[in-house]
Amino acid sequence: MIFSFTGAQSTGKTTLLRQLRLKNGNWPIEFVPEVTRLIKRVYNVPINEDGGDLTQLLIMTEHVRNIYKYTKDIYQKIDIHMIFDRCALDGIVYSEWLLNNKKISRECYDACKLIYKDLQDKYDIIFYTSPDDVKLVDDGERSVDKEFRDNILELFDLYMHSYKGKIIVLKGSVEERLKTIKSALANFNIDIKI
């Protein structure tokens, strides 16, 4: 099965993924820890509100790679599931903001939307990290522009309606969020340590 986190910057995705990985190693879930930062590091392209056509196309390509490379790998293993730190939902939300702010072309956005539509049904559960209990913190890579973050949150609200039950909202402390994840995965007979 394929699970992913999604949400605006500085909402706790990396913290949760790190905690899950620390407590569970590589079983029963394989963890794929980054997309956006990987693209920045490998290709040296700007991210967040400074991204452009190339950044968004690389990010969406990484989402395709995650689904098809890793799912091919897990079909060869027994009882291994995947959890990503971001998914194509993130890609389309940020692409929409970039289009609306004239940072990417319509052609780029259309390509990103095509990828998003192809991938959106591939995720079994998407864990949306609510911003309500998490402060916007500068880590040297993420944007700390509050208006940008608020715009991204509005776009998440718009897009999440199309997932009909696949989105689980994570709220509260890290421990409360981990309990929600554990409970959701238990519905798939996946027992994790938190």
PyMOL commands that set and color helices and strands:
alter all, ss='L'
color gray80, all
select helices_A, chain A and resi 13-24+36-43+48-50+53-75+88-100+106-119+146-163+174-186
alter helices_A, ss='H'
color red, helices_A
select strands_A, chain A and resi 2-6+29-32+81-84+125-129+167-170
alter strands_A, ss='S'
color yellow, strands_A
deselect
rebuild
show_as cartoon
